[in-house]
């Protein structure tokens, strides 16, 4: 025997008269619409769920014995008992002429009413201007668990009543589960009240949680730690905007790019340009999680952790260089707020209203796109070389527990001397260097050696370095790089891989192997120097 899903008591079947819709003639054109691409599912795998249900469909019981919903428009003659189905209550029975009727007590299935939504909300059955302009609509966003409840019924109802499928794309997302991966339900008591989450962390943090790490059609887990991290990201952006205000509020700063750009300016603009291009591509493919991750990484890593630090030395004056830095800071912040606005609308609007801008709201501003005039690949590559060197020096000093207050001269051996000459000031300020010397090569005994993709860096800190520990670290790194090289060479020696893999993939592995051989040579040289 069946049981009630709420109280779990036994349900006693009872035969009763119900209203049905014959589904076969409705299902065929609805199946054809998806088969022929008039409507497509994203991800495509969910069209199998649709086809499985539609091709095996049964007649649909549309009546419910509930106290709410659209009443069934069926009227029973009080005299002869014949039924009349009509939009309005009939004046007299067409069978016996009686004028007394009783309307059916049942209501329409919720999904029957919901199936009318795409066109009924636009004024149908009247030929309204809204219906002409908006119908068919573009994208329906819904979860996979109601594909057959709602999506399918909207499609066949729309085709039956309007002759057109109601939308061209059905974007399917997953459902939000608890931290253990269970579906949230009243019976389990594991639901999360969104109002409580918003009260504690903010609406932006909750929205950001729901899209971060999200991929089409896949479930996500609600996590207290993750929503805390999302709230922390909003605070990071807020603090970055406060820093910008500290440096622009006493000056007349325009929200436009200056004519003269430094290497770091070109790097942040070129990186922003690339991010805008990739984010738009992701959004076109409904890859919301990937899009928001790129925006997040740009804001946190590039703008906050790097560009703001790189510009600090330029801002302590009212020179042209300082004015240029302020303009770039504001311009990039403006573009950041536009990129992030669909995901965090409240904090972005609040900040945007405080910076120099034109227009009423950030919501109505153009979304950032790729601009060829802001593509500076050479300058961006130069800045990345300097940043990689700074990161490597910081990492090594941290491994050796050397405090930032302890300064040491840095020697940079590189094939790109001009890049590192131009970046001396950044290395001195951000890598705790007392001075920087650049050349093609150095022969320095007893130095800590740091290897990056484009440089070999020496730091003579004998009094701070445990020589044996440094040798052990280098040997460990050497073993790891040799392991990676063995993997790369294994692929290249595998004829199956070389013959079947795309040429670009094979070439990528070759380049990776070449870099690994070069790095091994540099590490072995560093070990020899220490010995």
Secondary structure as a PSIPRED ss2 file (coil, helix, strand):
# PSIPRED VFORMAT (PSIPRED V4.0)

   1 X C   1.000  0.000  0.000
   2 X C   1.000  0.000  0.000
   3 X E   0.000  0.000  1.000
   4 X C   1.000  0.000  0.000
   5 X C   1.000  0.000  0.000
   6 X C   1.000  0.000  0.000
   7 X C   1.000  0.000  0.000
   8 X C   1.000  0.000  0.000
   9 X C   1.000  0.000  0.000
  10 X E   0.000  0.000  1.000
  11 X C   1.000  0.000  0.000
  12 X C   1.000  0.000  0.000
  13 X C   1.000  0.000  0.000
  14 X C   1.000  0.000  0.000
  15 X C   1.000  0.000  0.000
  16 X C   1.000  0.000  0.000
  17 X C   1.000  0.000  0.000
  18 X C   1.000  0.000  0.000
  19 X C   1.000  0.000  0.000
  20 X E   0.000  0.000  1.000
  21 X E   0.000  0.000  1.000
  22 X C   1.000  0.000  0.000
  23 X C   1.000  0.000  0.000
  24 X H   0.000  1.000  0.000
  25 X H   0.000  1.000  0.000
  26 X H   0.000  1.000  0.000
  27 X H   0.000  1.000  0.000
  28 X H   0.000  1.000  0.000
  29 X H   0.000  1.000  0.000
  30 X H   0.000  1.000  0.000
  31 X H   0.000  1.000  0.000
  32 X H   0.000  1.000  0.000
  33 X H   0.000  1.000  0.000
  34 X H   0.000  1.000  0.000
  35 X H   0.000  1.000  0.000
  36 X C   1.000  0.000  0.000
  37 X C   1.000  0.000  0.000
  38 X C   1.000  0.000  0.000
  39 X C   1.000  0.000  0.000
  40 X E   0.000  0.000  1.000
  41 X E   0.000  0.000  1.000
  42 X E   0.000  0.000  1.000
  43 X C   1.000  0.000  0.000
  44 X H   0.000  1.000  0.000
  45 X H   0.000  1.000  0.000
  46 X H   0.000  1.000  0.000
  47 X H   0.000  1.000  0.000
  48 X H   0.000  1.000  0.000
  49 X H   0.000  1.000  0.000
  50 X H   0.000  1.000  0.000
  51 X H   0.000  1.000  0.000
  52 X H   0.000  1.000  0.000
  53 X H   0.000  1.000  0.000
  54 X H   0.000  1.000  0.000
  55 X H   0.000  1.000  0.000
  56 X C   1.000  0.000  0.000
  57 X C   1.000  0.000  0.000
  58 X C   1.000  0.000  0.000
  59 X C   1.000  0.000  0.000
  60 X E   0.000  0.000  1.000
  61 X E   0.000  0.000  1.000
  62 X C   1.000  0.000  0.000
  63 X E   0.000  0.000  1.000
  64 X E   0.000  0.000  1.000
  65 X C   1.000  0.000  0.000
  66 X C   1.000  0.000  0.000
  67 X C   1.000  0.000  0.000
  68 X C   1.000  0.000  0.000
  69 X C   1.000  0.000  0.000
  70 X C   1.000  0.000  0.000
  71 X E   0.000  0.000  1.000
  72 X C   1.000  0.000  0.000
  73 X C   1.000  0.000  0.000
  74 X E   0.000  0.000  1.000
  75 X E   0.000  0.000  1.000
  76 X E   0.000  0.000  1.000
  77 X E   0.000  0.000  1.000
  78 X C   1.000  0.000  0.000
  79 X C   1.000  0.000  0.000
  80 X C   1.000  0.000  0.000
  81 X C   1.000  0.000  0.000
  82 X C   1.000  0.000  0.000
  83 X E   0.000  0.000  1.000
  84 X E   0.000  0.000  1.000
  85 X E   0.000  0.000  1.000
  86 X C   1.000  0.000  0.000
  87 X C   1.000  0.000  0.000
  88 X C   1.000  0.000  0.000
  89 X C   1.000  0.000  0.000
  90 X C   1.000  0.000  0.000
  91 X C   1.000  0.000  0.000
  92 X C   1.000  0.000  0.000
  93 X C   1.000  0.000  0.000
  94 X C   1.000  0.000  0.000
  95 X C   1.000  0.000  0.000
  96 X C   1.000  0.000  0.000
  97 X C   1.000  0.000  0.000
  98 X C   1.000  0.000  0.000
  99 X C   1.000  0.000  0.000
 100 X C   1.000  0.000  0.000
 101 X E   0.000  0.000  1.000
 102 X E   0.000  0.000  1.000
 103 X E   0.000  0.000  1.000
 104 X C   1.000  0.000  0.000
 105 X C   1.000  0.000  0.000
 106 X C   1.000  0.000  0.000
 107 X E   0.000  0.000  1.000
 108 X E   0.000  0.000  1.000
 109 X C   1.000  0.000  0.000
 110 X H   0.000  1.000  0.000
 111 X H   0.000  1.000  0.000
 112 X H   0.000  1.000  0.000
 113 X H   0.000  1.000  0.000
 114 X H   0.000  1.000  0.000
 115 X C   1.000  0.000  0.000
 116 X C   1.000  0.000  0.000
 117 X H   0.000  1.000  0.000
 118 X H   0.000  1.000  0.000
 119 X H   0.000  1.000  0.000
 120 X H   0.000  1.000  0.000
 121 X C   1.000  0.000  0.000
 122 X C   1.000  0.000  0.000
 123 X C   1.000  0.000  0.000
 124 X C   1.000  0.000  0.000
 125 X C   1.000  0.000  0.000
 126 X C   1.000  0.000  0.000
 127 X C   1.000  0.000  0.000
 128 X C   1.000  0.000  0.000
 129 X H   0.000  1.000  0.000
 130 X H   0.000  1.000  0.000
 131 X H   0.000  1.000  0.000
 132 X H   0.000  1.000  0.000
 133 X H   0.000  1.000  0.000
 134 X H   0.000  1.000  0.000
 135 X C   1.000  0.000  0.000
 136 X C   1.000  0.000  0.000
 137 X E   0.000  0.000  1.000
 138 X E   0.000  0.000  1.000
 139 X E   0.000  0.000  1.000
 140 X E   0.000  0.000  1.000
 141 X E   0.000  0.000  1.000
 142 X E   0.000  0.000  1.000
 143 X E   0.000  0.000  1.000
 144 X H   0.000  1.000  0.000
 145 X H   0.000  1.000  0.000
 146 X H   0.000  1.000  0.000
 147 X H   0.000  1.000  0.000
 148 X H   0.000  1.000  0.000
 149 X H   0.000  1.000  0.000
 150 X H   0.000  1.000  0.000
 151 X H   0.000  1.000  0.000
 152 X H   0.000  1.000  0.000
 153 X H   0.000  1.000  0.000
 154 X H   0.000  1.000  0.000
 155 X H   0.000  1.000  0.000
 156 X H   0.000  1.000  0.000
 157 X H   0.000  1.000  0.000
 158 X H   0.000  1.000  0.000
 159 X H   0.000  1.000  0.000
 160 X H   0.000  1.000  0.000
 161 X H   0.000  1.000  0.000
 162 X H   0.000  1.000  0.000
 163 X C   1.000  0.000  0.000
 164 X C   1.000  0.000  0.000
 165 X C   1.000  0.000  0.000
 166 X C   1.000  0.000  0.000
 167 X E   0.000  0.000  1.000
 168 X E   0.000  0.000  1.000
 169 X E   0.000  0.000  1.000
 170 X E   0.000  0.000  1.000
 171 X E   0.000  0.000  1.000
 172 X E   0.000  0.000  1.000
 173 X E   0.000  0.000  1.000
 174 X C   1.000  0.000  0.000
 175 X C   1.000  0.000  0.000
 176 X E   0.000  0.000  1.000
 177 X E   0.000  0.000  1.000
 178 X C   1.000  0.000  0.000
 179 X C   1.000  0.000  0.000
 180 X C   1.000  0.000  0.000
 181 X C   1.000  0.000  0.000
 182 X C   1.000  0.000  0.000
 183 X E   0.000  0.000  1.000
 184 X C   1.000  0.000  0.000
 185 X C   1.000  0.000  0.000
 186 X C   1.000  0.000  0.000
 187 X C   1.000  0.000  0.000
 188 X C   1.000  0.000  0.000
 189 X C   1.000  0.000  0.000
 190 X C   1.000  0.000  0.000
 191 X C   1.000  0.000  0.000
 192 X C   1.000  0.000  0.000
 193 X C   1.000  0.000  0.000
 194 X H   0.000  1.000  0.000
 195 X H   0.000  1.000  0.000
 196 X H   0.000  1.000  0.000
 197 X H   0.000  1.000  0.000
 198 X H   0.000  1.000  0.000
 199 X H   0.000  1.000  0.000
 200 X H   0.000  1.000  0.000
 201 X H   0.000  1.000  0.000
 202 X C   1.000  0.000  0.000
 203 X H   0.000  1.000  0.000
 204 X H   0.000  1.000  0.000
 205 X H   0.000  1.000  0.000
 206 X H   0.000  1.000  0.000
 207 X H   0.000  1.000  0.000
 208 X H   0.000  1.000  0.000
 209 X H   0.000  1.000  0.000
 210 X H   0.000  1.000  0.000
 211 X H   0.000  1.000  0.000
 212 X C   1.000  0.000  0.000
 213 X C   1.000  0.000  0.000
 214 X C   1.000  0.000  0.000
 215 X C   1.000  0.000  0.000
 216 X C   1.000  0.000  0.000
 217 X C   1.000  0.000  0.000
 218 X C   1.000  0.000  0.000
 219 X C   1.000  0.000  0.000
 220 X E   0.000  0.000  1.000
 221 X E   0.000  0.000  1.000
 222 X C   1.000  0.000  0.000
 223 X C   1.000  0.000  0.000
 224 X H   0.000  1.000  0.000
 225 X H   0.000  1.000  0.000
 226 X H   0.000  1.000  0.000
 227 X H   0.000  1.000  0.000
 228 X H   0.000  1.000  0.000
 229 X H   0.000  1.000  0.000
 230 X H   0.000  1.000  0.000
 231 X H   0.000  1.000  0.000
 232 X H   0.000  1.000  0.000
 233 X H   0.000  1.000  0.000
 234 X H   0.000  1.000  0.000
 235 X H   0.000  1.000  0.000
 236 X H   0.000  1.000  0.000
 237 X H   0.000  1.000  0.000
 238 X H   0.000  1.000  0.000
 239 X H   0.000  1.000  0.000
 240 X H   0.000  1.000  0.000
 241 X H   0.000  1.000  0.000
 242 X H   0.000  1.000  0.000
 243 X H   0.000  1.000  0.000
 244 X H   0.000  1.000  0.000
 245 X H   0.000  1.000  0.000
 246 X H   0.000  1.000  0.000
 247 X H   0.000  1.000  0.000
 248 X H   0.000  1.000  0.000
 249 X C   1.000  0.000  0.000
 250 X C   1.000  0.000  0.000
 251 X C   1.000  0.000  0.000
 252 X C   1.000  0.000  0.000
 253 X C   1.000  0.000  0.000
 254 X C   1.000  0.000  0.000
 255 X C   1.000  0.000  0.000
 256 X C   1.000  0.000  0.000
 257 X C   1.000  0.000  0.000
 258 X C   1.000  0.000  0.000
 259 X C   1.000  0.000  0.000
 260 X C   1.000  0.000  0.000
 261 X C   1.000  0.000  0.000
 262 X C   1.000  0.000  0.000
 263 X H   0.000  1.000  0.000
 264 X H   0.000  1.000  0.000
 265 X H   0.000  1.000  0.000
 266 X H   0.000  1.000  0.000
 267 X H   0.000  1.000  0.000
 268 X H   0.000  1.000  0.000
 269 X H   0.000  1.000  0.000
 270 X H   0.000  1.000  0.000
 271 X H   0.000  1.000  0.000
 272 X H   0.000  1.000  0.000
 273 X H   0.000  1.000  0.000
 274 X H   0.000  1.000  0.000
 275 X H   0.000  1.000  0.000
 276 X H   0.000  1.000  0.000
 277 X H   0.000  1.000  0.000
 278 X H   0.000  1.000  0.000
 279 X H   0.000  1.000  0.000
 280 X H   0.000  1.000  0.000
 281 X H   0.000  1.000  0.000
 282 X H   0.000  1.000  0.000
 283 X H   0.000  1.000  0.000
 284 X H   0.000  1.000  0.000
 285 X C   1.000  0.000  0.000
 286 X C   1.000  0.000  0.000
 287 X C   1.000  0.000  0.000
 288 X H   0.000  1.000  0.000
 289 X H   0.000  1.000  0.000
 290 X H   0.000  1.000  0.000
 291 X H   0.000  1.000  0.000
 292 X H   0.000  1.000  0.000
 293 X H   0.000  1.000  0.000
 294 X H   0.000  1.000  0.000
 295 X H   0.000  1.000  0.000
 296 X H   0.000  1.000  0.000
 297 X H   0.000  1.000  0.000
 298 X H   0.000  1.000  0.000
 299 X H   0.000  1.000  0.000
 300 X H   0.000  1.000  0.000
 301 X H   0.000  1.000  0.000
 302 X H   0.000  1.000  0.000
 303 X H   0.000  1.000  0.000
 304 X H   0.000  1.000  0.000
 305 X H   0.000  1.000  0.000
 306 X H   0.000  1.000  0.000
 307 X H   0.000  1.000  0.000
 308 X H   0.000  1.000  0.000
 309 X H   0.000  1.000  0.000
 310 X H   0.000  1.000  0.000
 311 X H   0.000  1.000  0.000
 312 X H   0.000  1.000  0.000
 313 X H   0.000  1.000  0.000
 314 X H   0.000  1.000  0.000
 315 X C   1.000  0.000  0.000
 316 X C   1.000  0.000  0.000
 317 X C   1.000  0.000  0.000
 318 X C   1.000  0.000  0.000
 319 X C   1.000  0.000  0.000
 320 X H   0.000  1.000  0.000
 321 X H   0.000  1.000  0.000
 322 X H   0.000  1.000  0.000
 323 X H   0.000  1.000  0.000
 324 X H   0.000  1.000  0.000
 325 X H   0.000  1.000  0.000
 326 X H   0.000  1.000  0.000
 327 X H   0.000  1.000  0.000
 328 X H   0.000  1.000  0.000
 329 X H   0.000  1.000  0.000
 330 X H   0.000  1.000  0.000
 331 X H   0.000  1.000  0.000
 332 X H   0.000  1.000  0.000
 333 X H   0.000  1.000  0.000
 334 X H   0.000  1.000  0.000
 335 X H   0.000  1.000  0.000
 336 X H   0.000  1.000  0.000
 337 X H   0.000  1.000  0.000
 338 X H   0.000  1.000  0.000
 339 X H   0.000  1.000  0.000
 340 X H   0.000  1.000  0.000
 341 X H   0.000  1.000  0.000
 342 X C   1.000  0.000  0.000
 343 X C   1.000  0.000  0.000
 344 X C   1.000  0.000  0.000
 345 X H   0.000  1.000  0.000
 346 X H   0.000  1.000  0.000
 347 X H   0.000  1.000  0.000
 348 X H   0.000  1.000  0.000
 349 X H   0.000  1.000  0.000
 350 X H   0.000  1.000  0.000
 351 X H   0.000  1.000  0.000
 352 X H   0.000  1.000  0.000
 353 X C   1.000  0.000  0.000
 354 X C   1.000  0.000  0.000
 355 X C   1.000  0.000  0.000
 356 X C   1.000  0.000  0.000
 357 X C   1.000  0.000  0.000
 358 X C   1.000  0.000  0.000
 359 X C   1.000  0.000  0.000
 360 X C   1.000  0.000  0.000
 361 X C   1.000  0.000  0.000
 362 X H   0.000  1.000  0.000
 363 X H   0.000  1.000  0.000
 364 X H   0.000  1.000  0.000
 365 X C   1.000  0.000  0.000
 366 X C   1.000  0.000  0.000
 367 X C   1.000  0.000  0.000
 368 X C   1.000  0.000  0.000
 369 X C   1.000  0.000  0.000
 370 X C   1.000  0.000  0.000
 371 X C   1.000  0.000  0.000
 372 X H   0.000  1.000  0.000
 373 X H   0.000  1.000  0.000
 374 X H   0.000  1.000  0.000
 375 X C   1.000  0.000  0.000
 376 X C   1.000  0.000  0.000
 377 X H   0.000  1.000  0.000
 378 X H   0.000  1.000  0.000
 379 X H   0.000  1.000  0.000
 380 X H   0.000  1.000  0.000
 381 X H   0.000  1.000  0.000
 382 X H   0.000  1.000  0.000
 383 X H   0.000  1.000  0.000
 384 X H   0.000  1.000  0.000
 385 X H   0.000  1.000  0.000
 386 X H   0.000  1.000  0.000
 387 X H   0.000  1.000  0.000
 388 X H   0.000  1.000  0.000
 389 X H   0.000  1.000  0.000
 390 X H   0.000  1.000  0.000
 391 X H   0.000  1.000  0.000
 392 X H   0.000  1.000  0.000
 393 X H   0.000  1.000  0.000
 394 X H   0.000  1.000  0.000
 395 X H   0.000  1.000  0.000
 396 X H   0.000  1.000  0.000
 397 X H   0.000  1.000  0.000
 398 X H   0.000  1.000  0.000
 399 X H   0.000  1.000  0.000
 400 X C   1.000  0.000  0.000
 401 X C   1.000  0.000  0.000
 402 X C   1.000  0.000  0.000
 403 X C   1.000  0.000  0.000
 404 X C   1.000  0.000  0.000
 405 X C   1.000  0.000  0.000
 406 X C   1.000  0.000  0.000
 407 X C   1.000  0.000  0.000
 408 X E   0.000  0.000  1.000
 409 X E   0.000  0.000  1.000
 410 X E   0.000  0.000  1.000
 411 X E   0.000  0.000  1.000
 412 X E   0.000  0.000  1.000
 413 X E   0.000  0.000  1.000
 414 X E   0.000  0.000  1.000
 415 X C   1.000  0.000  0.000
 416 X C   1.000  0.000  0.000
 417 X H   0.000  1.000  0.000
 418 X H   0.000  1.000  0.000
 419 X H   0.000  1.000  0.000
 420 X H   0.000  1.000  0.000
 421 X H   0.000  1.000  0.000
 422 X H   0.000  1.000  0.000
 423 X C   1.000  0.000  0.000
 424 X H   0.000  1.000  0.000
 425 X H   0.000  1.000  0.000
 426 X H   0.000  1.000  0.000
 427 X H   0.000  1.000  0.000
 428 X H   0.000  1.000  0.000
 429 X H   0.000  1.000  0.000
 430 X H   0.000  1.000  0.000
 431 X C   1.000  0.000  0.000
 432 X C   1.000  0.000  0.000
 433 X E   0.000  0.000  1.000
 434 X E   0.000  0.000  1.000
 435 X E   0.000  0.000  1.000
 436 X E   0.000  0.000  1.000
 437 X E   0.000  0.000  1.000
 438 X E   0.000  0.000  1.000
 439 X E   0.000  0.000  1.000
 440 X C   1.000  0.000  0.000
 441 X C   1.000  0.000  0.000
 442 X C   1.000  0.000  0.000
 443 X C   1.000  0.000  0.000
 444 X C   1.000  0.000  0.000
 445 X C   1.000  0.000  0.000
 446 X C   1.000  0.000  0.000
 447 X C   1.000  0.000  0.000
 448 X E   0.000  0.000  1.000
 449 X E   0.000  0.000  1.000
 450 X E   0.000  0.000  1.000
 451 X E   0.000  0.000  1.000
 452 X C   1.000  0.000  0.000
 453 X C   1.000  0.000  0.000
 454 X C   1.000  0.000  0.000
 455 X E   0.000  0.000  1.000
 456 X E   0.000  0.000  1.000
 457 X E   0.000  0.000  1.000
 458 X E   0.000  0.000  1.000
 459 X E   0.000  0.000  1.000
 460 X C   1.000  0.000  0.000
 461 X C   1.000  0.000  0.000
 462 X H   0.000  1.000  0.000
 463 X H   0.000  1.000  0.000
 464 X H   0.000  1.000  0.000
 465 X C   1.000  0.000  0.000
 466 X C   1.000  0.000  0.000
 467 X H   0.000  1.000  0.000
 468 X H   0.000  1.000  0.000
 469 X H   0.000  1.000  0.000
 470 X H   0.000  1.000  0.000
 471 X H   0.000  1.000  0.000
 472 X H   0.000  1.000  0.000
 473 X H   0.000  1.000  0.000
 474 X H   0.000  1.000  0.000
 475 X H   0.000  1.000  0.000
 476 X H   0.000  1.000  0.000
 477 X H   0.000  1.000  0.000
 478 X H   0.000  1.000  0.000
 479 X H   0.000  1.000  0.000
 480 X H   0.000  1.000  0.000
 481 X H   0.000  1.000  0.000
 482 X H   0.000  1.000  0.000
 483 X H   0.000  1.000  0.000
 484 X H   0.000  1.000  0.000
 485 X H   0.000  1.000  0.000
 486 X H   0.000  1.000  0.000
 487 X H   0.000  1.000  0.000
 488 X H   0.000  1.000  0.000
 489 X H   0.000  1.000  0.000
 490 X H   0.000  1.000  0.000
 491 X H   0.000  1.000  0.000
 492 X H   0.000  1.000  0.000
 493 X C   1.000  0.000  0.000
 494 X C   1.000  0.000  0.000
 495 X H   0.000  1.000  0.000
 496 X H   0.000  1.000  0.000
 497 X H   0.000  1.000  0.000
 498 X H   0.000  1.000  0.000
 499 X H   0.000  1.000  0.000
 500 X H   0.000  1.000  0.000
 501 X C   1.000  0.000  0.000
 502 X C   1.000  0.000  0.000
 503 X H   0.000  1.000  0.000
 504 X H   0.000  1.000  0.000
 505 X H   0.000  1.000  0.000
 506 X H   0.000  1.000  0.000
 507 X H   0.000  1.000  0.000
 508 X H   0.000  1.000  0.000
 509 X H   0.000  1.000  0.000
 510 X H   0.000  1.000  0.000
 511 X H   0.000  1.000  0.000
 512 X H   0.000  1.000  0.000
 513 X H   0.000  1.000  0.000
 514 X H   0.000  1.000  0.000
 515 X H   0.000  1.000  0.000
 516 X H   0.000  1.000  0.000
 517 X H   0.000  1.000  0.000
 518 X H   0.000  1.000  0.000
 519 X H   0.000  1.000  0.000
 520 X H   0.000  1.000  0.000
 521 X H   0.000  1.000  0.000
 522 X H   0.000  1.000  0.000
 523 X H   0.000  1.000  0.000
 524 X H   0.000  1.000  0.000
 525 X H   0.000  1.000  0.000
 526 X H   0.000  1.000  0.000
 527 X H   0.000  1.000  0.000
 528 X H   0.000  1.000  0.000
 529 X H   0.000  1.000  0.000
 530 X H   0.000  1.000  0.000
 531 X C   1.000  0.000  0.000
